[in-house]
Structure formats: structure tokens, C-alpha cells
Amino acid sequence: TSYEYQKAVKTKGITMSMSRKGTPADNASIESFHSSLKSETFCLNSIDRTTTAIVERTVKEYIYYYNNIRIQTKLNSQSPISYRQ
């Protein structure tokens, strides 16, 4: 990304998350999670305008659901928590 953007981000105290040059798979796991989060919450419920508080609550609830309840076929049809136990 541009040096101006990097400078602006750093000035605001934000930690950037980017792939190394030529390695787009670096962020594949979180990109997959973000895709699930968006499609299973905001898009599914037609949420297009919201507040920061609603977004924070929705993300926290989804993370709990994703780790404790949501069954994943790649984990032998178990939630991540159940699979690890």
C-alpha cells in the first residue's frame, strides 16, 4: 500500500495487517473468517447501516458462535472448541 496510507495508519496508532509481497495466502485464514462473518451476520440479516456498538456486539456474538456452536465439516462435523477437546 502507499507510503502516505502507511503513515496515516501509523499516526492513528492502527496496526496494519497485510500479506508479504507475493504471498497472498498469508491472510487467507482471516479473509475466510471475515467472509463467513459478513455473510452469516450482516448480509443474512440485511444489516447495511449500523452503529459501532452494534458491530462490536455482532462480532463478539459471532466469534462465540463460530468457536463454540458452529459445526464445520473440516473438523469432523464439530465446533472448533469440541474438536480441540
Phi, psi and omega per residue, in radians:
T1 nan 2.901 -3.042
S2 -1.153 2.683 3.119
Y3 -1.145 -0.600 3.104
E4 -1.093 -0.751 3.119
Y5 -1.117 -0.798 3.129
Q6 -1.039 -0.714 3.124
K7 -1.116 -0.784 3.135
A8 -1.084 -0.748 3.130
V9 -1.103 -0.819 -3.131
K10 -1.084 -0.698 3.127
T11 -1.055 -0.617 -3.121
K12 -1.501 -0.015 3.113
G13 1.337 0.394 -3.121
I14 -1.617 2.381 3.067
T15 -1.567 2.108 -3.138
M16 -1.388 2.590 3.067
S17 -2.212 1.841 -3.129
M18 -2.397 2.672 3.057
S19 -1.217 2.723 2.981
R20 -1.203 2.722 -3.132
K21 -0.987 2.198 3.085
G22 1.392 0.167 -3.133
T23 -2.286 1.237 -3.099
P24 -1.138 -0.271 -3.137
A25 -1.264 -0.232 -3.138
D26 -0.938 -0.708 -3.073
N27 -1.787 0.209 -3.050
A28 -1.027 -0.716 -3.103
S29 -1.111 -0.836 -3.111
I30 -1.251 -0.581 3.088
E31 -1.111 -0.694 3.092
S32 -1.113 -0.755 3.110
F33 -1.095 -0.784 3.133
H34 -1.064 -0.679 3.110
S35 -1.081 -0.786 3.106
S36 -1.116 -0.779 3.127
L37 -0.986 -0.882 -3.098
K38 -1.131 -0.821 -3.067
S39 -1.256 -0.514 -3.094
E40 -1.635 -0.100 3.112
T41 -2.179 -1.328 -3.011
F42 -1.124 -0.821 -3.129
C43 -1.263 -0.748 -3.120
L44 -1.066 -0.658 -3.115
N45 -1.697 0.186 3.133
S46 0.923 0.718 3.100
I47 -1.508 1.975 3.125
D48 -2.093 -0.363 3.050
R49 -2.303 2.282 -3.054
T50 -2.725 3.110 3.111
T51 -1.857 2.885 3.091
T52 -1.036 -0.720 -3.129
A53 -1.068 -0.722 3.132
I54 -1.178 -0.723 3.114
V55 -1.090 -0.813 3.139
E56 -1.052 -0.790 3.135
R57 -1.113 -0.767 -3.137
T58 -1.076 -0.768 3.141
V59 -1.144 -0.778 3.129
K60 -1.067 -0.769 3.127
E61 -1.133 -0.693 -3.132
Y62 -1.185 -0.695 3.112
I63 -1.063 -0.736 3.090
Y64 -1.084 -0.852 3.137
Y65 -1.026 -0.827 -3.091
Y66 -1.050 -0.735 -3.081
N67 -1.443 -0.557 -2.992
N68 -1.872 -0.460 -2.991
I69 -2.117 -0.760 -3.021
R70 -1.102 2.075 -3.137
I71 -1.384 2.401 3.124
Q72 -2.183 2.185 -3.096
T73 -1.071 -0.602 -3.130
K74 -1.191 -0.213 3.096
L75 -1.896 0.634 3.117
N76 1.048 0.703 3.124
S77 1.006 0.726 3.097
Q78 -2.244 2.860 3.017
S79 -1.330 2.788 3.110
P80 -0.965 -0.719 3.130
I81 -1.104 -0.837 3.126
S82 -1.077 -0.710 -3.136
Y83 -1.090 -0.733 -3.118
R84 -1.226 -0.490 -3.130
Q85 -1.350 nan nan
